[in-house]
Amino acid sequence: MPPEWAPHERTLMAWPCRRELWDGRLPAARAESAGVANAIAAFEPVTMVAGSAQDAAQARAATTEAVEVVQLPIDDSWLRDSGPIFVVDDPAAPTRRVGVHWGFNAWGGKFEGWDRDAAVGGLLARRHGEVVTAPMVLEGGSILVDGTGTLVTTEQCLLHPNRNGGMDRAVVEQHLRDYLGVTDVVWLGRGLVEDRDTDGHVDLIAVFLGPGRLLLQSAPPGSPDHEPMADNRERALAAGLEVVDFAPLAHGTVAGEDVVASYLNLYLGDRFAVVPLAGRPDLDEEALHLLRANLGDREVIGVPGLVHAFGGGGPHCITQQVPALAA
């Protein structure tokens, strides 16, 4: 599996459609998705999946001509988790690409109705080459890879019985090696305490900056996240990773509910990074400053993200990259 920053052929997204998730804020969620799509489309093509003809028309009206809208059956819009995960024959010069279609069960059955999302990964994989089906439930947001064989995940998610019925750790690791081509699996402990939907997805707390170099969420003493984030840091260091600490973590209010907005749920390309903002100017600027200092010469683009955070994610959760093949 190539790293996220390897060149993309395109980015896959889906138009928000699960009305009960957004508590009357579906138009705002769609506006944020359009903002992410248009930011990415300035650098590479985007395919936006829409679940109905009406949704497709709305998506086309809200996005630029660089965004292709296709109609496919979906239940929800988190393609990082329901979409395929692409692997290649050689990350340095890929000539063959395969879409791995993993099992999907709506984050351990947290939402009713996921048959269409469980199928869309295979449909999208076939649009972009070969497809292989893996014998395990896995969401793309539960893993990160550095492109040189290392995968980072959390015990809280991948070993949770609501995903694979308590599948043994050794079996989980073997499936990751067999289907993603990784050699080393680094187990962090838990995700954010405030993460109510994903059971500790790692893409809310970490970003690989390069091979073996991990940007990792920290939290101050007194925060409910302090101990689990400190434990994650110790585990990452013990595994031989270089850890770069990242402190900003914003909270906001949506529908009277406290919402945690993770700046690390960003989406990386080879020339850009799309970062969710929380509408907190002080923290937003601090986060953007730190990310620009650590992401090389990429253009770092901030986009509104508080409504997506209310729904359980951000730019990383709603995107899935299709790796480019060598010319």
ZATORKOL-156501 format. One line per 5 residues: number of its first residue (from 0); their letters; for each residue x negated, y, z of C-alpha. Coordinates in Angstrom, 1 decimal. Each point is the difference from the previous one (the first is absolute). Layout:
NUM) A) X Y Z; ...
END
This chain:
0) MPPEW) 0.0 0.0 0.0; -1.6 3.3 -1.1; 0.0 3.0 2.4; 2.7 2.5 -0.3; -2.4 2.6 -1.3
5) APHER) -1.0 -2.1 -3.0; 1.4 1.5 -3.3; 3.7 -0.6 -0.5; 1.9 -0.7 -3.1; 3.0 1.5 1.6
10) TLMAW) 1.9 0.2 3.3; 3.3 -1.8 0.8; 2.7 1.7 2.1; 3.7 -0.4 0.6; 2.8 2.5 0.4
15) PCRRE) 1.5 0.1 3.6; 3.4 -1.7 0.0; 0.8 -1.6 3.4; 2.5 2.6 1.3; 0.3 -1.4 3.5
20) LWDGR) -3.7 0.4 0.6; -0.1 3.7 -0.5; 2.9 1.1 2.2; 1.3 2.6 -2.6; -3.4 1.0 -1.1
25) LPAAR) -0.2 -2.0 -3.2; -0.3 3.1 -2.2; -2.9 1.2 2.2; -1.7 -3.4 -0.3; 0.4 0.1 -3.7
30) AESAG) -1.5 3.5 -0.2; -3.1 -1.2 2.0; -0.3 -3.0 -2.3; 0.1 2.3 -3.1; -2.6 2.2 1.6
35) VANAI) -2.4 -3.0 0.4; 0.7 -1.3 -3.5; -0.6 3.4 -1.6; -3.3 0.5 2.0; -1.3 -3.4 -1.2
40) AAFEP) 1.2 0.5 -3.5; -2.4 2.9 -0.4; -2.7 -2.6 0.0; 1.4 -3.3 -1.2; 3.3 -1.5 -1.3
45) VTMVA) 2.7 -0.9 2.4; 2.8 -2.5 -0.4; 3.1 0.7 2.2; 2.4 -2.9 0.5; 3.6 1.0 0.4
50) GSAQD) 2.8 -2.3 1.1; 2.8 1.4 -2.1; 0.6 2.1 -3.1; 1.1 2.9 2.2; -3.1 -0.2 2.2
55) AAQAR) -2.1 -0.3 -3.2; 1.5 3.3 -1.3; -0.7 1.7 3.3; -3.6 -1.2 0.0; -0.6 1.2 -3.5
60) AATTE) 1.4 3.4 0.8; -2.2 0.4 3.1; -3.3 -1.1 -1.5; -2.3 1.0 -2.8; -0.3 -1.6 -3.4
65) AVEVV) -3.1 -1.9 1.3; 2.3 -2.1 2.2; 1.6 -3.0 -1.8; 3.4 -1.0 1.5; 1.1 -3.6 -0.3
70) QLPID) 3.1 -1.6 1.3; -0.4 -3.2 2.0; 2.0 -1.5 2.9; -1.3 1.2 3.4; 1.3 0.3 3.6
75) DSWLR) -2.5 2.6 1.3; -2.8 2.2 -1.2; -3.2 -1.3 1.9; -1.9 -1.5 -2.9; -3.2 -0.3 1.9
80) DSGPI) 1.8 -2.7 2.0; 2.3 -1.6 -2.6; -2.0 0.5 -3.1; -2.8 -2.3 -1.4; -3.6 0.2 1.2
85) FVVDD) -2.4 0.0 -2.9; -3.3 -1.8 -0.1; -2.7 0.0 -2.7; -2.7 -2.3 -1.2; -2.9 2.5 0.7
90) PAAPT) 0.7 3.2 1.9; -3.1 1.6 -1.6; 1.1 -0.7 -3.6; 3.5 -1.6 0.0; 1.2 -1.8 -3.1
95) RRVGV) 2.8 -2.1 1.5; 2.8 1.1 2.3; 2.4 -2.1 2.0; 3.0 1.2 2.0; 0.4 -2.0 3.2
100) HWGFN) 3.7 -0.3 1.0; 0.3 -0.4 3.8; 3.0 -0.9 2.0; 2.0 2.9 1.3; 2.7 0.0 2.8
105) AWGGK) 0.6 3.7 0.8; -2.6 0.2 2.7; 1.2 -3.0 1.9; 3.7 0.4 -0.7; 0.3 3.6 1.3
110) FEGWD) 2.4 0.9 -2.8; 2.9 -1.9 -1.6; -0.4 -0.9 -3.6; -3.4 -0.4 -1.5; 0.5 -2.5 -2.9
115) RDAAV) -0.7 2.5 -2.7; -3.1 1.4 1.8; -1.2 -3.6 0.4; 0.2 -0.4 -3.8; -1.3 3.3 -1.2
120) GGLLA) -3.6 -0.8 0.6; 0.1 -2.8 -2.5; 1.8 2.1 -2.5; -2.6 2.8 0.2; -2.9 -2.4 0.0
125) RRHGE) 1.2 -1.5 -3.3; 0.1 3.5 -1.6; -3.7 0.4 0.6; -1.4 -3.5 -0.7; -0.1 -3.3 1.7
130) VVTAP) 1.8 -0.8 3.2; -0.8 -2.5 2.8; 2.4 -0.7 2.9; -1.6 -0.2 3.5; 1.6 -2.3 2.7
135) MVLEG) 0.1 2.7 2.7; 1.9 3.1 1.0; -2.3 3.0 -0.3; 0.5 3.7 -0.4; -2.6 2.1 -1.7
140) GSILV) 0.1 2.5 2.8; -1.2 -2.6 2.5; -3.5 -0.3 -1.6; -2.9 2.1 -1.2; -2.9 -1.2 -2.1
145) DGTGT) -3.4 1.6 -0.7; -0.6 -1.7 -3.3; -3.1 -1.9 1.2; 1.8 -2.8 1.7; 1.2 1.6 3.3
150) LVTTE) 3.7 0.1 0.9; 1.4 1.8 3.1; 3.4 -0.8 1.5; 1.7 -0.1 3.4; 0.9 -3.0 2.1
155) QCLLH) 3.3 1.7 0.9; 1.2 -0.2 -3.5; -1.5 -3.0 -1.8; 0.3 -2.4 2.9; 3.5 1.2 0.9
160) PNRNG) 2.5 -2.9 0.0; 2.6 2.0 -1.9; -2.2 -0.1 -3.1; -1.3 -3.5 -0.4; 1.5 -1.9 2.9
165) GMDRA) -3.2 0.3 2.1; -2.3 -1.3 -2.8; -3.4 -0.9 1.5; -2.7 2.7 -0.3; -2.3 -2.4 -1.9
170) VVEQH) 2.7 -0.7 -2.6; 0.7 3.7 -0.4; -3.7 0.7 -0.5; -0.2 -2.7 -2.6; 2.9 1.3 -2.0
175) LRDYL) -1.6 3.5 0.0; -3.3 -1.5 -1.2; 1.7 -2.2 -2.6; 2.3 2.7 -1.5; -1.9 3.3 0.6
180) GVTDV) -3.5 -1.2 -0.4; -1.2 1.4 3.3; -2.7 -1.7 2.1; 0.3 1.8 3.4; 3.2 0.7 1.9
185) VWLGR) -0.3 2.6 2.7; 2.8 -0.2 2.6; 1.0 3.2 1.7; 2.5 -0.3 2.8; 3.0 2.3 -0.3
190) GLVED) 1.3 2.8 -2.1; 1.6 3.2 1.3; 2.3 -0.4 3.0; 2.5 2.3 -1.8; 0.1 -2.3 -3.1
195) RDTDG) 3.5 -1.4 0.5; 0.4 -1.7 -3.4; -3.1 -1.8 -1.2; -1.4 -1.7 3.1; -3.4 1.8 -0.2
200) HVDLI) -0.9 0.6 -3.7; -3.6 0.8 -0.3; 0.6 2.6 -2.7; 1.4 2.4 2.7; -3.2 -0.1 2.0
205) AVFLG) -3.0 -0.5 -2.4; -1.4 0.7 -3.4; -3.1 -1.5 -1.6; -2.3 2.8 -1.1; -2.5 -2.4 -1.7
210) PGRLL) -1.4 -3.5 0.4; -0.2 -0.7 3.7; 1.0 3.6 1.0; 3.3 0.4 1.7; 1.9 3.2 1.0
215) LQSAP) 1.9 -1.0 3.1; 2.7 1.7 2.0; -0.9 1.0 3.6; 2.2 1.3 2.8; -0.8 2.1 3.1
220) PGSPD) 0.3 -1.4 3.5; 3.5 0.2 1.2; 1.5 -0.8 -3.4; 1.8 -3.3 -0.3; -2.2 -0.7 -3.0
225) HEPMA) -3.3 0.6 1.9; -0.7 -3.6 1.2; 1.1 -1.8 -3.2; -2.0 2.4 -2.2; -3.1 -0.3 2.2
230) DNRER) 0.3 -3.8 -0.1; 0.2 0.2 -3.8; -3.2 2.0 -0.1; -1.8 -2.5 2.1; 1.1 -2.8 -2.2
235) ALAAG) -1.0 1.8 -3.2; -3.4 0.8 1.4; -0.5 -3.6 1.2; 0.8 -1.2 -3.6; -2.9 2.2 -1.3
240) LEVVD) 2.1 2.8 -1.5; -1.1 3.6 0.1; 2.9 1.9 1.7; 0.8 3.6 -0.7; 2.4 1.3 2.7
245) FAPLA) 3.1 1.9 -1.1; 2.0 1.8 2.8; 2.9 1.9 -1.7; 3.3 -1.6 0.5; 3.2 2.1 -0.4
250) HGTVA) 3.4 -0.3 1.5; 3.1 1.6 -1.3; 3.8 -0.2 0.4; 2.3 -1.4 -2.6; 3.7 -0.6 0.7
255) GEDVV) -0.7 0.6 3.7; -2.6 -2.8 0.0; -3.6 0.4 0.8; -2.0 -1.0 -3.0; -3.7 -0.8 -0.2
260) ASYLN) -1.6 1.1 -3.2; -3.3 -1.8 -0.9; -2.3 2.0 -2.2; -1.9 -3.2 -0.7; 3.0 -1.4 -2.0
265) LYLGD) -1.6 1.7 -2.9; -0.4 -1.3 -3.6; -3.4 -0.1 -1.6; -1.0 0.1 -3.6; -3.5 0.3 -1.4
270) RFAVV) 0.5 3.8 -0.5; 2.7 0.9 2.5; 1.6 -0.6 3.4; 3.6 0.7 0.7; 0.5 0.8 3.7
275) PLAGR) 3.3 0.3 1.9; 0.5 3.2 2.0; 2.2 0.4 3.1; 0.8 3.7 -0.2; -2.3 0.7 2.9
280) PDLDE) -2.4 2.5 -1.5; -2.7 -0.4 2.7; -0.1 -3.8 -0.2; 0.6 -0.1 -3.7; -3.0 2.2 -0.7
285) EALHL) -2.2 -1.9 2.5; 0.9 -3.3 -1.8; -0.6 1.4 -3.5; -3.4 1.5 1.1; -1.1 -3.4 1.5
290) LRANL) 1.2 -1.9 -3.0; -1.7 2.3 -2.5; -3.3 -0.4 2.0; 0.3 -3.8 -0.3; 1.5 -0.6 -3.5
295) GDREV) -2.9 1.2 -2.1; 0.9 2.1 -3.1; 3.6 -1.2 -0.2; 2.7 2.6 -0.2; 1.9 -0.2 3.3
300) IGVPG) 3.7 0.9 -0.6; 2.4 0.5 2.9; 3.7 -0.7 -0.6; 3.0 0.2 2.3; 0.3 -3.3 1.9
305) LVHAF) 2.1 0.3 3.1; 3.2 -1.6 -1.5; -2.0 -3.0 -1.3; -1.5 -0.3 3.5; 3.6 -0.1 1.4
310) GGGGP) 0.6 -2.9 -2.4; -3.0 -1.8 1.2; -2.9 0.9 -2.3; -1.7 2.5 -2.4; -1.8 0.2 -3.3
315) HCITQ) -1.9 -3.2 0.5; 3.2 -2.0 0.9; 1.8 1.1 -3.2; -2.8 -0.6 -2.5; -1.8 -3.0 -1.5
320) QVPAL) -3.0 0.3 -2.3; -0.5 -2.0 -3.2; -3.8 -0.3 -0.4; -1.3 1.1 -3.4; -1.8 -2.6 -2.2
325) AA) -3.4 0.8 -1.5; 0.2 1.5 -3.5
END
